[in-house]
Amino acid sequence: SRVSLDHLLPAGAYNLHAPEGNKLEVGFYILEINGVSGDAQQMMDVTRSGVGMIMRCRRPQLSVVKVKKYAHQSMGLDLQFTAQGRVLTICKIFDGAVQESGVDVKPGDRIIKVDGREGTANELLARIAQARHVELTISRCPEVTTAFALPVLGEGEKLQQQ
C-alpha cells in the first residue's frame, strides 16, 4: 500500500503546488537538506530547525532480480533494517545465493519487495527465508551505492589521494 506524503509538512505543502511529475513520493532518496548531506542525524536536525528547507532528492531506480536458492543456502547478504521498517538495506554481499545467481545487486541497494509483495522488514525476511526461488524488487540510488563503496576510515585515519 502506498503512503501519501500530503499530510507531512513541508513535503505535503510542496506537493500541493508541484506539477504532477515533480511531486515527492514515498521511496524517494533525500540526498541533501539545506546543504547538509551524508549524515542522517544532521539532516533530521535541519528539518526540526523551523527554517525553510531546500531538499535535493532522487527518484529510485527500480529493478527486479531473481535469485535461485538451495535448501538451507544463505543469501549471502549483510542487511540493515528496523523491525517496523519497510526496506532491507544491503550493506555487504558475501558468498551465497545472490552472488551465485550473478544478479545486479550492490551494497546500498534496498530490497523493497519480495516476490512482488511489500511488507515490514520482518515479513520480507520471512519470505526470503522460506523461498527456494526468490524475486527481489531492488531500489537503487547511484549516490548511495557510491557512498557504500567508499572505504570506511577508522578514528584518526585520513584518506590519501593517489
Secondary structure, DSSP 8 states (H G I E B T S, - for coil): -----TTSTTHHHHHHHS-GGG---TT-EEEEETTB-S-HHHHHHHHTS-S---EEEE--EEEEEEEE--TT----EEEE--TT-S-EEEEEE-SSHHHHHT----TT-EEEEETTB---HHHHHHHHHH-SEEEEEEEE-HHHHHHHHS----TT------
